[in-house]
């Protein structure tokens, strides 16, 4: 019998310009949004109060943007970083150009923007990833640029 352990990609397996489509998508429910918002102590009425939100510009509650970001990045883990990441180094250019509502499905994709060997950590490399989230209609609901420290194949523990 052969064992196969699912993992992400190592630094040397990532190529700039490659786009990864992370599937399946994730349909975000009211329960997901209320749980995430309350667990993170984000009591914003726009996420929790249906009556109040009905009178706001979108006419309904919005999925918490921090949840959208978390699911956007989380969807990439099994394909890109599972067991191959050293650390997240930071996020820049985080945007939410279109709202995500209860019942919408978030589809995530990631483009490898750039990479370079770490100058201070042999056997590791710095990779810039551009994450994009789209709803079921293709509208972009989230974008984020993330810098990640990866293991190389040879140095991985």
C-alpha positions in Angstrom: 0.0 0.0 0.0 1.2 3.5 -0.8 0.5 6.4 1.5 0.0 9.9 0.1 -0.1 12.8 2.5 -1.8 15.9 1.2 0.4 19.0 1.3 0.8 22.4 -0.2 3.6 23.5 -2.6 7.1 24.2 -1.6 8.9 27.5 -2.6 10.6 25.9 -5.5 7.3 24.5 -6.9 5.7 28.0 -7.1 6.0 29.9 -10.3 5.1 33.6 -10.7 2.1 34.0 -13.1 0.5 30.8 -12.1 -3.2 31.0 -11.0 -4.6 28.4 -8.6 -8.4 28.0 -8.5 -9.4 26.7 -5.1 -12.4 24.5 -5.1 -15.0 23.8 -3.8 -16.4 27.2 -3.1 -17.9 28.0 0.3 -21.5 29.1 0.7 -21.6 31.4 3.7 -24.8 31.2 5.8 -26.4 33.4 8.3 -25.3 31.0 11.0 -21.7 31.3 9.8 -21.8 35.1 9.8 -23.5 35.4 13.3 -21.1 32.9 14.8 -18.0 34.5 13.4 -19.1 38.0 14.3 -19.9 37.1 17.9 -16.8 34.9 18.4 -14.7 37.9 17.3 -16.7 40.4 19.4 -17.6 42.3 16.3 -21.1 43.5 17.2 -21.6 45.6 14.1 -25.3 45.9 13.5 -24.6 45.5 9.7 -23.7 41.9 10.4 -26.2 41.0 13.2 -29.4 43.2 13.1 -31.6 42.3 10.1 -34.2 45.0 10.9 -31.6 47.8 11.1 -29.7 46.6 8.1 -32.9 46.6 6.0 -32.8 50.4 6.1 -29.2 50.6 5.1 -27.9 51.0 1.5 -27.6 47.3 0.8 -31.0 46.5 2.3 -29.8 43.5 4.2 -27.0 42.2 6.5 -23.5 41.8 5.0 -21.2 38.9 5.6 -18.5 40.1 8.0 -15.5 41.3 5.8 -13.0 39.7 8.2 -14.8 36.4 7.7 -14.7 36.9 4.0 -10.9 37.5 4.2 -10.4 34.4 6.4 -12.4 32.1 4.1 -10.6 33.6 1.0 -7.2 32.7 2.5 -8.3 29.5 4.2 -9.5 28.1 0.9 -6.0 28.3 -0.5 -4.4 26.3 2.4 -4.8 22.7 1.1 -3.5 23.6 -2.3 -0.7 26.0 -1.5 0.5 26.1 2.1 -0.5 22.9 4.0 2.7 21.8 5.7 4.9 24.0 3.4 4.5 27.4 5.1 6.9 28.8 7.7 4.8 31.9 8.5 2.5 34.6 7.1 4.6 37.7 6.9 1.8 40.2 6.2 -1.2 41.4 4.2 -1.4 44.5 2.0 -4.0 46.0 -0.4 -7.0 44.3 1.2 -10.2 45.4 -0.5 -13.9 44.5 -0.5 -15.2 46.0 -3.7 -18.6 44.2 -3.6 -20.7 43.0 -0.7 -21.1 39.3 0.2 -24.6 38.3 1.5 -25.9 35.4 3.4 -26.3 32.5 1.0 -23.6 33.7 -1.4 -20.9 31.3 -2.4 -17.3 32.5 -2.2 -14.9 31.1 -4.9 -11.2 31.8 -4.2 -8.3 32.0 -6.5 -4.6 32.8 -5.9 -1.9 34.1 -8.3 1.7 33.8 -7.5 3.0 37.4 -8.1 6.6 37.1 -7.1 9.2 35.1 -5.2 12.7 35.4 -3.9 15.0 33.4 -1.7 15.1 34.6 1.9 18.2 36.6 2.5 18.2 35.8 6.2 16.8 32.3 6.4 18.5 29.7 4.3 16.2 27.0 2.9 13.2 29.3 2.9 11.8 31.8 0.4 9.4 34.8 0.4 6.4 34.5 -2.0 3.9 37.2 -2.8 0.4 35.9 -3.4 -2.6 37.8 -4.8 -5.9 36.3 -3.5 -9.2 37.1 -5.2 -12.6 36.1 -4.0 -15.7 36.0 -6.3 -19.3 35.4 -5.6 -21.4 32.8 -7.5 -22.1 35.5 -10.2 -18.4 36.2 -10.7 -18.4 39.6 -8.9 -15.1 40.3 -7.1 -16.0 40.5 -3.4 -12.5 40.5 -1.9 -8.9 41.0 -2.9 -5.7 40.7 -0.7 -2.0 40.6 -1.3 -0.2 38.3 1.1 3.5 37.8 1.7 4.4 34.3 2.9 7.6 32.5 4.0 7.8 29.0 2.5 10.1 26.1 3.0 12.2 24.9 0.0 11.8 21.2 -0.9 15.4 20.4 0.3 15.1 22.2 3.6 11.6 21.2 4.7 11.4 19.5 8.0 
